[in-house]
Amino acid sequence: MTAPLDVDALVAEASAALASAGTTDEVRQVTTAALGKRSPLVAAHRSLGGLDPDERRALGRRLDDARRTLEAIADDRRRALEAAELEAALLAERLDLGEELPDRARSPLSRGALHLVTTTRDALEDTFVGMGFEVVEGPEVETDWYNFGALNIPPAHPARGMWDTFYLAVGEPETVLLRAHTSPVQVRLMEAAVAAGMSPIHAVMPGRCYRRDTPDARHLPVFHQVEGLVVDEGITFADLAGTIETFTTAYFGPEIHSRLRPAFFPFTEPSAEFEITCTLCRGTGCRTCSGTGWIELGGCGMVDPAVFDAVGIDGERWTGFAFGFGIDRCAQMRHQIADMRSLVENDVRFLRQF
Ligand code: FA5
């Protein structure tokens, strides 16, 4: 007969061991020692058969209670240790790159923004799309034919002096160039329409242009234009004037007026210069408008029959108008920028205003 088991002492001892267990592994070891197959508790259970029924029932109940108590304590301790172990692992694996960086690098990033010329181009496209035009683009590196020849400006024609052109050292001299205006895109568009069996054209063609112009308050050597072309049956000069007026008020607001002044372009006849009220002085005259109160935005006119001939359109049946004006000039007028060179100096203090 073995000495009777002191159940209370066993429970007290095992709970103290569980309370001081520092890892889930230790909890497992203590639990196995107190409740496992070779534990005094299980041995006591096995010896229950040798007791009389009353003693057997009483001790059996105490042994079961002790097991339940210890299991509950072990569970709580295991859960608490698991949570602590997880937290420690997360802390150890955390990568905080920012802590090593100087303050400036940790401050919120300032977001970039689109350049004023880009947002102006977008707004102009939106205005024209709203008026029923589609948007088309063409190449910046052009041939003499598209930039000049097809536009009724043959080699050595005096009108070439209107566009001081950059030529590329490719092929025969002066045959490949950086386009000096967006008008070559009208030629490409009309050729494509003819190739597709000819149907009406209502398009605007925005893009970058290049000229050997000295930078000043109203000129840059690299600038942007938007070309417009309408070809249909029965188009007249009144349609052109109406389109220019509708565009001016839609884009600049009702207080800005437009006017057309007779001009010359080899590819339109009649031709006009398209001017708007100077937005800097509201028409009274200032340095930017050279004291005239008006700023030239672009040129326009009825498509010259010679251009229709060059692309193979029947000028007896179809008529059309074209216009071309500066996008940078538009941005300048819309935002009252005294000097166009500010647009390309990349001073963020200036650019951030828009
Ligand atoms: C032309 O380039 C013609 N292709 C416009 C045209 C198209 C006329 C269709 C008739 C029919 P012009 O050289 O005047 O025209 O230039 C038109 C506009 O482009 C100018 O009024 C101005 O707003 C802008 N522009 C011209 N050169 C510069 C420059 N160096 N810097 C900034 N803007 C410029």
Residues whose N, C-alpha, C, O or C-beta is under 5 A from the ligand:
A	BS01	FA5	M162 A180 H181 S183 R211 D213 R218 H219 L220 P221 F223 F265 T268 E296 L297 G298 G299 C300 G301 A322 F323 G324 F325 G326 R329
